């Protein structure tokens, strides 16, 4: 599994995360009891299924190696794929890069060139 995993976050949540230094999750994350992440290969489908047409999104590249293996679990989800789920809060120090996600005219999001 890759050490870098990805979190899609709304701009106001990113601003609060930067101010607080810790992220507890989105409303969906909190309801599910863990923070949802995707791998690089899962990003496009995650964006299409859960964020189509939404503006004001930030993509975070997160170093999974900073998390204890008891907190970060790779669990089967969509189509039998393994997704990273964090059963703890995420410190700002785990974020290695971030990019605003631009919405294209067809309603899909443009990933950063380094991830395309």
C-alpha positions as CSV (number, residue, x, y, z in Angstrom):
1,X,0.0,0.0,0.0
2,X,1.2,3.5,-0.7
3,X,2.3,5.8,2.1
4,X,0.4,8.7,0.5
5,X,-3.4,8.7,0.8
6,X,-5.8,11.4,-0.2
7,X,-8.6,13.3,1.5
8,X,-11.1,15.6,-0.2
9,X,-12.1,18.4,2.1
10,X,-14.3,21.5,1.7
11,X,-12.5,24.9,1.8
12,X,-14.1,26.0,5.2
13,X,-13.1,22.7,6.8
14,X,-9.5,23.1,5.4
15,X,-9.3,26.6,6.9
16,X,-10.6,25.3,10.3
17,X,-8.1,22.4,10.1
18,X,-5.2,24.8,9.5
19,X,-6.3,27.0,12.4
20,X,-6.9,24.1,14.9
21,X,-4.1,21.8,13.8
22,X,-6.3,18.8,13.9
23,X,-9.2,17.4,11.8
24,X,-11.9,15.2,13.2
25,X,-13.7,14.6,9.9
26,X,-16.6,15.7,7.8
27,X,-20.2,15.1,8.7
28,X,-20.1,11.9,6.8
29,X,-16.9,10.8,8.5
30,X,-18.3,11.6,11.9
31,X,-21.5,9.6,11.2
32,X,-19.5,6.6,9.9
33,X,-17.0,6.7,12.8
34,X,-13.8,7.1,10.7
35,X,-12.2,9.6,8.3
36,X,-12.6,8.4,4.7
37,X,-9.5,8.5,2.4
38,X,-8.8,7.3,-1.1
39,X,-5.7,6.0,-2.9
40,X,-4.5,7.8,-6.0
41,X,-6.2,5.2,-8.2
42,X,-9.5,5.7,-6.3
43,X,-9.6,9.5,-6.5
44,X,-11.5,10.0,-9.8
45,X,-14.2,7.6,-8.8
46,X,-14.6,9.1,-5.3
47,X,-14.9,12.6,-6.8
48,X,-17.5,11.4,-9.3
49,X,-19.6,9.5,-6.8
50,X,-19.5,11.9,-3.9
51,X,-18.4,15.4,-5.1
52,X,-19.7,15.8,-8.7
53,X,-20.4,19.4,-9.4
54,X,-19.2,20.7,-6.1
55,X,-16.9,23.7,-5.9
56,X,-14.6,24.8,-3.1
57,X,-12.9,21.5,-2.6
58,X,-9.3,20.9,-1.5
59,X,-7.4,17.7,-2.1
60,X,-5.0,16.7,0.7
61,X,-2.0,14.4,0.2
62,X,-1.6,12.7,3.6
63,X,1.4,10.6,4.8
64,X,-0.2,7.4,6.1
65,X,3.0,6.4,7.8
66,X,2.4,8.8,10.6
67,X,-0.7,6.9,11.8
68,X,-0.6,3.9,14.1
69,X,-1.7,0.7,12.4
70,X,-4.5,0.3,14.9
71,X,-5.9,3.6,13.8
72,X,-5.5,3.4,10.1
73,X,-7.2,0.4,8.6
74,X,-7.5,-0.8,5.0
75,X,-11.1,-2.0,4.7
76,X,-13.1,-3.4,1.8
77,X,-15.7,-0.9,0.4
78,X,-16.8,0.0,-3.1
79,X,-16.5,-2.9,-5.6
80,X,-14.4,-4.9,-3.1
81,X,-11.6,-2.3,-3.1
82,X,-9.6,-1.6,0.0
83,X,-9.9,1.9,1.2
84,X,-7.9,3.6,4.0
85,X,-10.1,4.5,7.0
86,X,-8.7,6.5,9.9
87,X,-10.2,5.8,13.3
88,X,-8.6,8.8,15.0
89,X,-8.2,12.5,14.4
90,X,-5.8,13.7,11.8
91,X,-3.0,16.1,12.7
92,X,-2.1,18.9,10.3
93,X,1.5,17.5,10.4
94,X,0.3,14.5,8.4
95,X,-0.5,16.7,5.3
96,X,2.3,16.7,2.8
97,X,0.6,18.7,0.0
98,X,-2.7,20.3,-0.8
99,X,-4.3,21.6,-4.0
100,X,-7.6,23.3,-4.8
101,X,-9.7,21.1,-7.1
102,X,-10.9,23.0,-10.1
103,X,-14.4,22.1,-11.5
104,X,-14.4,21.6,-15.2
105,X,-17.3,22.6,-17.5
106,X,-18.5,19.0,-17.6
107,X,-18.9,18.9,-13.8
108,X,-15.8,16.7,-13.1
109,X,-12.8,17.9,-11.1
110,X,-9.4,18.4,-12.6
111,X,-6.8,16.6,-10.6
112,X,-3.4,18.2,-10.1
113,X,-1.0,17.5,-13.0
114,X,1.3,15.6,-10.7
115,X,-1.5,13.1,-10.0
116,X,-2.9,12.8,-13.6
